[in-house]
Amino acid sequence: MVLVAISRFIHPVGGLEFVDELLDSGAILTVLEMISLKKTSDEDRIQGVDLLQCISENGIQAKEMLCKSGTIRVICEALAISENTELVEKSRKLLMGISTGNPKYLSHVYRAFIALLPCDSPSAVHLALRMLRTVQEEVEPIKEIAAPLIQYGFGSMHGEIRYEARHLALDLLKTDIASHIYQAIFKALIDCEEWITVNYVRQDKLAPSR
């Protein structure tokens, strides 16, 4: 409830001065620590993300302060262990918000999405692929995306993940890292039986019991 009250108070309509005090006090680090704790509930994480979202809507300085405080890493780590759809969607909005109009940290968000691809949360992987397709238009692609894209995107047992991976790969084949995408595809074909079996067994074990 405290986080909800603060979020409403610092809404961009009139809480800018309070945002400055919040930034200076180190309160952001406290919220991030709360989000990162394993025992924190998804509901509390959502309230924490809502507060960070309100802060991010108060200008470029607020966005940069969030990035400097490690917000990108903490949010991605929370996504990697959660299947809560509301948390996933609000985290997506926050990550895209702090990267929009913030070119200094756009590449950080891009790399964070790549780092999410091997995680065990299908929702997080799907989100990462969707956001990579969006962010890709504004950043220079890096070769490090090739292997996880093919292995964890094409190798997923989830159709929506394979769909996003396919379209992202097609986009990347038009860029300077096309050769790395082809290399990853060729390697996957050579190792096909082994890594697809491993991926499917791992994902099947993690899937909710029917």
Backbone bond lengths (Angstrom), bond angles and torsions (degrees), N, CA, C in turn:
res aa  C-N    CA-C-N  psi(-1)  N-CA   C-N-CA  omega(-1)  CA-C   N-CA-C  phi
1 M - - - 1.457 - - 1.526 111.76 -
2 V 1.351 116.33 -35.48 1.462 119.78 179.58 1.523 110.45 -62.94
3 L 1.333 116.67 -43.98 1.461 120.65 179.89 1.519 111.19 -63.33
4 V 1.325 116.96 -38.79 1.466 120.94 178.35 1.519 110.33 -63.13
5 A 1.339 116.72 -44.46 1.463 121.01 -178.96 1.527 111.12 -63.26
6 I 1.328 116.77 -42.62 1.466 120.36 179.34 1.522 110.45 -64.68
7 S 1.329 116.58 -41.27 1.467 120.97 179.95 1.518 110.92 -58.64
8 R 1.323 116.26 -43.98 1.463 120.06 -179.94 1.526 110.99 -66.79
9 F 1.335 116.07 -36.10 1.455 119.55 -176.20 1.519 112.37 -70.54
10 I 1.330 116.61 -35.54 1.469 119.14 -175.73 1.513 112.55 -95.90
11 H 1.321 117.43 12.58 1.466 119.92 177.33 1.519 108.83 -52.40
12 P 1.348 118.54 142.82 1.464 122.84 -175.85 1.521 115.65 -50.83
13 V 1.319 118.08 -18.09 1.464 119.79 -179.51 1.514 111.49 -60.43
14 G 1.354 117.87 -33.97 1.453 115.92 -177.03 1.503 116.68 -162.31
15 G 1.320 119.16 12.59 1.445 119.50 -175.08 1.506 115.63 -109.17
16 L 1.325 118.45 22.96 1.457 121.52 -173.49 1.522 112.52 -61.13
17 E 1.331 117.22 -41.62 1.461 119.67 -179.11 1.522 110.50 -63.38
18 F 1.324 116.41 -38.89 1.454 120.11 179.36 1.520 110.73 -67.63
19 V 1.327 116.96 -33.23 1.464 120.74 177.45 1.520 109.95 -60.51
20 D 1.334 116.86 -43.70 1.463 120.73 178.85 1.526 111.00 -58.27
21 E 1.321 116.11 -42.69 1.459 120.24 179.35 1.528 110.76 -66.80
22 L 1.328 115.49 -37.41 1.459 120.42 179.37 1.525 110.38 -64.52
23 L 1.331 116.04 -41.14 1.459 120.76 179.09 1.523 110.94 -65.56
24 D 1.324 116.20 -43.71 1.464 120.75 -176.98 1.528 112.42 -69.50
25 S 1.328 116.91 -28.47 1.467 120.70 -174.73 1.525 113.58 -78.89
26 G 1.319 116.64 -13.13 1.457 119.72 -177.30 1.513 113.46 84.89
27 A 1.336 116.32 12.76 1.466 120.22 -178.45 1.527 112.15 -63.27
28 I 1.335 116.39 -29.10 1.467 119.42 179.57 1.527 110.28 -60.09
29 L 1.324 116.58 -42.56 1.464 120.42 -179.95 1.525 111.05 -62.26
30 T 1.340 115.96 -35.68 1.465 120.18 178.34 1.523 110.96 -65.02
31 V 1.340 115.73 -44.01 1.470 120.58 178.98 1.527 110.10 -63.91
32 L 1.324 116.63 -43.37 1.464 120.51 -179.95 1.532 111.35 -63.91
33 E 1.318 116.18 -38.98 1.465 119.74 177.98 1.528 110.22 -63.93
34 M 1.341 116.30 -40.50 1.463 120.81 178.28 1.526 110.94 -61.71
35 I 1.333 116.11 -43.82 1.464 120.52 -179.57 1.529 110.86 -63.83
36 S 1.320 116.86 -35.20 1.470 121.24 -174.09 1.525 113.91 -79.97
37 L 1.330 117.97 -16.26 1.464 120.40 -178.64 1.528 111.03 -67.87
38 K 1.312 117.20 135.40 1.462 121.31 -178.30 1.526 111.89 -63.63
39 K 1.328 117.35 -32.64 1.463 120.40 -176.51 1.529 113.07 -80.42
40 T 1.341 117.63 -6.84 1.468 120.77 179.41 1.525 110.04 -70.02
41 S 1.326 116.30 133.67 1.463 120.69 179.90 1.524 110.47 -74.95
42 D 1.329 116.49 158.95 1.461 120.44 177.27 1.522 110.97 -61.63
43 E 1.327 116.97 -34.55 1.469 120.38 179.05 1.525 110.73 -61.61
44 D 1.335 116.87 -44.18 1.465 120.42 178.59 1.527 110.89 -68.23
45 R 1.325 116.66 -36.71 1.463 119.54 176.88 1.532 110.34 -62.88
46 I 1.317 116.58 -41.21 1.466 120.91 179.28 1.523 110.44 -61.39
47 Q 1.331 116.92 -42.99 1.464 120.09 178.12 1.527 111.01 -64.09
48 G 1.331 116.12 -37.59 1.457 119.81 176.91 1.517 111.88 -64.86
49 V 1.332 116.56 -42.09 1.470 121.07 177.69 1.526 110.29 -64.45
50 D 1.331 117.00 -39.19 1.467 120.70 177.57 1.530 110.82 -59.67
51 L 1.332 116.14 -41.81 1.462 120.24 179.16 1.525 110.72 -64.65
52 L 1.320 116.99 -44.58 1.465 120.64 178.36 1.526 110.85 -63.22
53 Q 1.333 116.51 -35.81 1.461 120.76 177.46 1.520 110.85 -62.67
54 C 1.336 116.77 -44.10 1.468 120.57 178.20 1.523 111.24 -61.18
55 I 1.326 116.01 -41.11 1.466 120.04 178.69 1.524 110.28 -63.62
56 S 1.327 116.81 -41.99 1.468 121.09 -176.30 1.520 112.88 -65.10
57 E 1.326 116.90 -21.22 1.462 121.10 -177.43 1.524 112.79 -84.31
58 N 1.341 115.96 8.21 1.461 120.22 -178.71 1.525 113.24 -107.74
59 G 1.324 116.64 34.19 1.457 119.71 171.67 1.513 115.15 106.00
60 I 1.331 114.69 170.53 1.458 121.87 -174.72 1.527 112.38 -64.56
61 Q 1.343 117.69 -34.74 1.461 119.51 179.88 1.519 111.24 -64.37
62 A 1.331 115.77 -39.50 1.464 119.88 178.20 1.525 110.22 -64.94
63 K 1.332 116.79 -41.28 1.471 120.81 178.43 1.526 110.91 -62.03
64 E 1.327 116.10 -44.33 1.464 119.60 -179.17 1.523 111.21 -65.33
65 M 1.340 116.23 -37.99 1.459 119.52 178.53 1.528 111.10 -64.39
66 L 1.325 116.32 -39.76 1.464 119.97 176.89 1.529 110.48 -61.55
67 C 1.322 115.98 -43.69 1.466 120.13 -179.67 1.524 111.35 -65.20
68 K 1.324 117.03 -42.90 1.462 121.29 179.29 1.522 111.44 -63.01
69 S 1.325 116.32 -28.63 1.467 121.31 -177.10 1.523 112.98 -81.64
70 G 1.328 117.05 -4.20 1.461 119.96 178.15 1.512 114.76 92.63
71 T 1.336 116.48 19.03 1.465 120.42 -177.44 1.528 112.29 -58.52
72 I 1.322 117.12 -42.81 1.468 120.88 -177.06 1.525 110.42 -59.16
73 R 1.312 116.76 -47.95 1.470 121.01 -178.55 1.527 111.25 -63.59
74 V 1.330 116.76 -47.04 1.468 120.78 -176.52 1.525 111.52 -63.44
75 I 1.332 116.59 -43.91 1.464 119.98 -179.33 1.525 110.53 -64.61
76 C 1.316 117.25 -41.52 1.465 120.14 179.42 1.529 111.32 -66.10
77 E 1.319 117.45 -37.88 1.462 120.37 177.62 1.525 110.83 -65.23
78 A 1.335 116.97 -37.24 1.466 120.73 177.19 1.523 110.56 -67.01
79 L 1.323 116.38 -40.21 1.463 120.96 178.71 1.525 111.48 -62.01
80 A 1.317 115.71 -37.79 1.467 120.84 -174.50 1.523 113.07 -64.35
81 I 1.332 117.92 -19.15 1.466 120.43 -177.50 1.520 112.55 -117.39
82 S 1.332 117.39 9.18 1.467 119.95 -176.29 1.520 111.80 -121.22
83 E 1.337 114.99 146.17 1.463 121.40 174.04 1.534 110.49 -116.85
84 N 1.335 116.65 11.33 1.460 120.84 -179.84 1.528 109.43 -72.45
85 T 1.325 117.32 116.77 1.465 120.98 -174.06 1.528 112.27 -64.89
86 E 1.327 117.16 -34.72 1.466 119.84 179.52 1.524 110.60 -67.56
87 L 1.325 116.32 -41.80 1.466 120.30 178.16 1.522 110.68 -64.17
88 V 1.325 116.66 -41.38 1.463 121.06 179.32 1.521 110.91 -61.38
89 E 1.333 116.79 -46.75 1.462 120.51 -177.56 1.528 111.74 -67.31
90 K 1.325 117.49 -42.37 1.465 119.95 -179.58 1.527 111.06 -69.88
91 S 1.316 116.78 -32.68 1.464 120.27 175.93 1.521 110.42 -67.27
92 R 1.330 115.60 -39.74 1.474 120.07 176.54 1.523 110.24 -59.17
93 K 1.332 115.99 -46.55 1.461 120.76 -179.40 1.525 110.99 -61.74
94 L 1.336 116.36 -41.39 1.463 120.57 -179.66 1.524 111.09 -65.44
95 L 1.334 117.08 -48.17 1.463 120.58 -177.65 1.521 111.86 -63.59
96 M 1.325 116.50 -40.04 1.457 119.21 177.66 1.521 110.54 -69.98
97 G 1.331 116.08 -35.38 1.462 120.08 -179.65 1.520 112.76 -64.95
98 I 1.341 116.77 -44.25 1.465 118.48 -177.07 1.527 112.04 -76.03
99 S 1.333 117.10 -14.37 1.468 119.43 177.11 1.524 112.40 -93.41
100 T 1.328 117.33 -22.39 1.463 121.21 -179.78 1.527 110.39 -71.12
101 G 1.320 116.62 126.35 1.461 120.42 -178.73 1.512 112.74 69.43
102 N 1.317 116.56 18.23 1.460 122.15 -177.32 1.531 109.03 -134.03
103 P 1.330 116.91 64.53 1.473 121.17 -173.42 1.520 114.10 -58.30
104 K 1.320 117.06 -25.99 1.460 121.11 -178.82 1.528 111.54 -60.44
105 Y 1.332 116.54 -32.34 1.463 120.22 -175.56 1.523 113.56 -115.13
106 L 1.321 117.99 5.00 1.462 120.74 -179.45 1.528 111.40 -60.18
107 S 1.329 116.11 -40.52 1.466 119.20 -179.76 1.530 111.56 -66.06
108 H 1.345 116.84 -28.73 1.464 120.41 177.44 1.528 110.32 -65.41
109 V 1.345 115.55 -42.30 1.461 120.42 178.32 1.525 109.80 -64.84
110 Y 1.318 116.02 -42.00 1.465 122.02 179.40 1.529 110.71 -57.88
111 R 1.329 116.38 -48.45 1.464 120.57 -179.46 1.531 111.36 -67.70
112 A 1.334 116.13 -32.91 1.465 119.70 179.06 1.527 110.91 -65.39
113 F 1.333 116.57 -39.10 1.464 120.12 177.49 1.529 110.98 -65.32
114 I 1.333 116.85 -38.50 1.467 120.19 177.23 1.530 109.87 -62.75
115 A 1.333 116.04 -41.21 1.464 120.72 -179.20 1.524 112.17 -65.32
116 L 1.336 117.23 -21.01 1.464 120.97 179.52 1.531 112.89 -78.04
117 L 1.318 117.79 -20.33 1.465 120.81 -172.25 1.538 114.15 -57.97
118 P 1.340 120.20 -36.84 1.471 118.83 -179.70 1.530 114.20 -81.31
119 C 1.329 119.12 -1.79 1.463 120.48 -173.60 1.532 111.06 -69.87
120 D 1.334 116.37 165.93 1.462 121.95 -174.35 1.526 113.97 -90.31
121 S 1.321 117.60 2.14 1.464 121.02 179.61 1.528 110.11 -95.52
122 P 1.334 118.80 110.05 1.466 120.66 178.73 1.525 112.68 -57.81
123 S 1.326 117.03 -36.47 1.467 120.41 179.27 1.519 110.99 -63.08
124 A 1.338 116.04 -41.76 1.460 120.40 -179.68 1.525 111.27 -68.44
125 V 1.337 116.86 -39.89 1.466 120.35 178.92 1.524 110.28 -65.10
126 H 1.326 116.08 -43.54 1.471 120.48 178.35 1.522 110.68 -61.09
127 L 1.344 116.29 -44.78 1.460 121.19 177.82 1.522 110.37 -60.47
128 A 1.334 116.95 -46.09 1.465 120.99 -177.86 1.524 111.12 -59.21
129 L 1.321 117.07 -43.21 1.465 120.74 -180.00 1.522 111.33 -66.26
130 R 1.324 116.84 -41.73 1.469 120.43 177.52 1.520 110.84 -60.22
131 M 1.333 115.33 -45.94 1.453 119.49 -176.88 1.527 111.75 -71.81
132 L 1.320 117.20 -33.04 1.464 119.85 176.33 1.521 110.47 -62.58
133 R 1.320 117.12 -38.45 1.468 120.21 177.88 1.524 110.91 -63.34
134 T 1.334 116.03 -34.95 1.466 120.48 179.56 1.525 111.39 -75.55
135 V 1.329 115.98 -50.22 1.466 121.57 -176.96 1.524 111.24 -66.91
136 Q 1.341 116.16 -30.67 1.457 121.75 -176.57 1.523 112.87 -53.38
137 E 1.318 116.47 -28.78 1.459 121.18 -177.94 1.527 112.23 -69.40
138 E 1.341 117.21 -17.64 1.463 120.88 -173.88 1.519 114.32 -115.67
139 V 1.323 118.28 -3.17 1.464 120.30 -178.83 1.520 110.58 -127.86
140 E 1.319 115.22 160.16 1.455 120.65 173.93 1.527 108.14 -77.72
141 P 1.321 118.36 124.86 1.465 119.71 -179.40 1.522 111.08 -65.08
142 I 1.314 116.35 149.44 1.464 120.89 178.45 1.530 109.33 -117.73
143 K 1.317 115.84 148.66 1.466 120.93 -174.08 1.525 112.64 -65.34
144 E 1.341 117.05 -21.29 1.469 120.55 -178.18 1.526 113.07 -64.87
145 I 1.326 116.95 -12.91 1.460 120.05 -179.83 1.528 111.76 -77.63
146 A 1.328 117.52 -22.89 1.466 121.57 -169.62 1.529 113.63 -60.69
147 A 1.327 117.09 -56.50 1.468 120.43 -174.50 1.528 113.15 -62.05
148 P 1.359 119.11 -51.35 1.472 117.98 179.85 1.522 113.42 -65.45
149 L 1.331 117.09 -31.90 1.464 119.89 178.09 1.522 110.54 -61.16
150 I 1.321 116.64 -48.20 1.462 120.43 -177.89 1.528 111.20 -71.83
151 Q 1.331 116.56 -46.20 1.465 119.52 -175.41 1.520 112.74 -68.37
152 Y 1.342 116.91 -48.63 1.462 119.60 -173.79 1.528 113.20 -96.08
153 G 1.333 116.55 -15.87 1.458 120.12 176.01 1.514 111.11 -88.87
154 F 1.329 115.93 -62.19 1.461 120.87 179.14 1.531 111.21 -67.12
155 G 1.330 117.13 -28.79 1.459 120.72 -176.96 1.510 114.49 -87.06
156 S 1.322 117.72 6.67 1.464 120.85 -178.62 1.525 111.42 -78.08
157 M 1.326 116.82 151.42 1.456 121.50 175.33 1.532 111.16 -86.91
158 H 1.339 116.15 -1.34 1.467 121.22 -177.97 1.529 110.01 -99.96
159 G 1.324 116.21 122.75 1.463 121.37 -176.30 1.508 113.97 -60.58
160 E 1.355 117.43 -38.18 1.460 119.93 -178.20 1.524 111.55 -67.03
161 I 1.332 116.70 -30.15 1.464 120.86 177.38 1.526 109.99 -72.64
162 R 1.315 116.86 -44.40 1.470 120.20 178.51 1.529 110.93 -62.38
163 Y 1.328 116.50 -35.61 1.468 121.11 178.92 1.524 110.58 -62.06
164 E 1.343 116.67 -50.47 1.468 120.85 -179.47 1.526 110.55 -64.73
165 A 1.332 116.80 -39.39 1.466 120.75 -179.44 1.526 110.60 -63.44
166 R 1.311 116.15 -41.34 1.465 120.29 -179.49 1.523 110.82 -61.68
167 H 1.318 116.70 -46.89 1.464 119.86 -177.51 1.533 111.71 -69.51
168 L 1.332 116.73 -35.50 1.462 119.20 176.56 1.524 110.06 -66.09
169 A 1.324 117.11 -41.60 1.466 120.78 178.80 1.523 110.90 -62.04
170 L 1.330 116.78 -41.38 1.467 120.28 178.33 1.526 110.90 -62.24
171 D 1.339 116.06 -38.43 1.470 119.80 177.18 1.527 110.68 -64.81
172 L 1.324 115.99 -42.57 1.465 120.64 -176.55 1.525 112.32 -70.98
173 L 1.317 116.88 -24.52 1.466 119.92 177.78 1.527 111.78 -68.30
174 K 1.320 116.84 -10.94 1.464 121.55 177.61 1.529 111.42 -96.42
175 T 1.335 117.03 5.43 1.461 121.39 -176.31 1.526 110.97 -111.91
176 D 1.338 114.91 -176.70 1.466 121.01 -178.43 1.527 113.50 -70.94
177 I 1.327 117.92 -12.61 1.468 118.95 -179.03 1.535 111.45 -101.36
178 A 1.327 116.39 18.34 1.471 120.46 -179.38 1.529 111.81 -54.48
179 S 1.331 116.64 -39.65 1.470 119.81 -178.19 1.525 111.48 -62.30
180 H 1.336 116.60 -35.29 1.468 120.36 179.30 1.529 110.92 -70.14
181 I 1.327 116.59 -34.61 1.466 120.02 176.24 1.525 109.68 -64.91
182 Y 1.337 116.38 -45.29 1.464 120.16 178.53 1.529 111.19 -61.22
183 Q 1.333 116.51 -42.32 1.464 120.28 179.30 1.526 111.09 -60.98
184 A 1.342 115.85 -41.47 1.465 120.22 179.47 1.528 110.66 -65.49
185 I 1.333 116.13 -38.14 1.467 120.53 178.22 1.529 110.57 -65.73
186 F 1.342 116.32 -45.69 1.468 120.11 179.87 1.530 111.13 -61.71
187 K 1.336 116.11 -42.47 1.468 119.78 178.80 1.525 110.41 -63.15
188 A 1.346 115.34 -39.59 1.463 119.28 179.36 1.524 111.10 -63.57
189 L 1.324 116.10 -37.68 1.466 119.92 179.15 1.525 111.25 -66.00
190 I 1.339 115.84 -38.45 1.464 120.51 179.31 1.530 110.53 -67.66
191 D 1.348 115.20 -43.11 1.470 120.42 -177.25 1.527 112.08 -94.65
192 C 1.316 116.14 10.81 1.464 123.00 -167.23 1.526 114.06 -46.14
193 E 1.306 117.05 -57.16 1.467 120.17 -172.78 1.518 111.67 -60.82
194 E 1.340 115.82 -42.87 1.466 119.74 -175.90 1.517 112.18 -67.82
195 W 1.371 117.62 -53.21 1.463 117.71 -172.59 1.515 112.98 -76.05
196 I 1.327 119.05 -29.01 1.466 119.70 176.33 1.527 109.58 -68.33
197 T 1.334 116.71 -41.37 1.464 120.00 177.87 1.519 110.77 -61.53
198 V 1.336 116.87 -46.36 1.464 121.17 179.65 1.523 110.34 -60.78
199 N 1.339 117.29 -46.26 1.459 121.15 -179.67 1.520 111.75 -60.89
200 Y 1.329 116.89 -46.55 1.457 120.68 -176.96 1.532 111.62 -66.34
201 V 1.330 117.15 -40.75 1.462 120.40 177.95 1.523 110.08 -62.99
202 R 1.345 116.67 -44.96 1.467 120.85 179.75 1.520 111.07 -61.65
203 Q 1.333 117.37 -45.77 1.458 120.96 -178.36 1.527 111.73 -68.88
204 D 1.342 116.69 -35.31 1.458 120.17 179.50 1.529 110.68 -65.65
205 K 1.334 116.44 -38.04 1.463 120.19 178.70 1.526 111.34 -67.14
206 L 1.335 116.20 -32.17 1.462 120.63 -177.64 1.516 112.48 -83.97
207 A 1.339 117.18 -16.84 1.462 120.85 -177.16 1.522 110.07 -67.20
208 P 1.365 117.31 144.43 1.468 121.01 178.35 1.523 110.72 -59.46
209 S 1.317 116.86 144.10 1.464 121.23 178.77 1.516 110.37 -65.86
210 R 1.316 116.64 136.08 1.465 120.72 -179.86 1.523 110.41 -86.34
